[in-house]
């Protein structure tokens, strides 16, 4: 057993969504919680007030799933250095952000990454590579910075008026429908930012659609730049100023700086060029499969086991 005793705490008695695969653990309500010195109080980022139950009573940890909310809920005139709290991060970029922005953090916080459900998100990359690419299918998510997506589309059509492109919106779908849409798509336009991890581009890779666009910062945990600038090009091949978080997956995406719509269009054009070259396209598909395989439930459980041993 990973834990001897685990409880899930709810703030109120209203109905709330619980996943079907949620472990059968004890559910307590806020007023029932009585923490002791041997307990570990574990809260998500953005819920600083929830730490009040455990501060100076037991060990307190905050799981940061979004770097953008680390400071958003702190009361005025209070800093993280003043609180006896340790951190977990959802990705390497978030762990680095925490260490750089909170001086009291002396080493990188442990990382607990999400995993891809390979029974839902999968692809036959041999079949995808054989498809005729006369019409390019691009999946996108309207809820992720819709205005930026609109600008990217407008500029793309302005520069490529004869390109035959179909845009497949992902909205009001269940997981299986999302995965099927991604399997039908050649590319996935990623417009989400800020992101602590950014699952959609990773799910796209698992389904054989190459991600193009923004990383949200957190997506750099797995995105490996595929845009290579030639001597005749003035733009492209964006390289972040902060340390590289790249892993040895091989080029698996084309990304621009967040909100840089013009470079996102350049990335989109480069990715379409790759689609027309079966050898290059297959290499990207293989890299995407390697990437998705790394984010497995087994690897997540191993990380949790190691973290628990350290605790």
Secondary structure, DSSP 8 states (H G I E B T S, - for coil): ---S--EEEESSSS-----TT----EEEEGGG----TT-EEEEETT-GGGGGGTTTTSEEEEEES-GGGTTTT--TT--GGGS-EEEEESSHHHHHHHHHH-TT--S--EE------TTTS---HHHHHHS--SSEEEEE-TTS-HHHHHHHHHHHHHH-TT--EEEEE--S--HHHHHHHHHH-SEEEE---SBSS-HHHHHHHHTT-EEEE--TBGGGGT--B-----TT-SS-----SS-----TT---EEE--TT-HHHHHHHHHHHHHHHT-HHHHHHHHHHHHHHHHHS-HHHHHHHHHHHHHH-
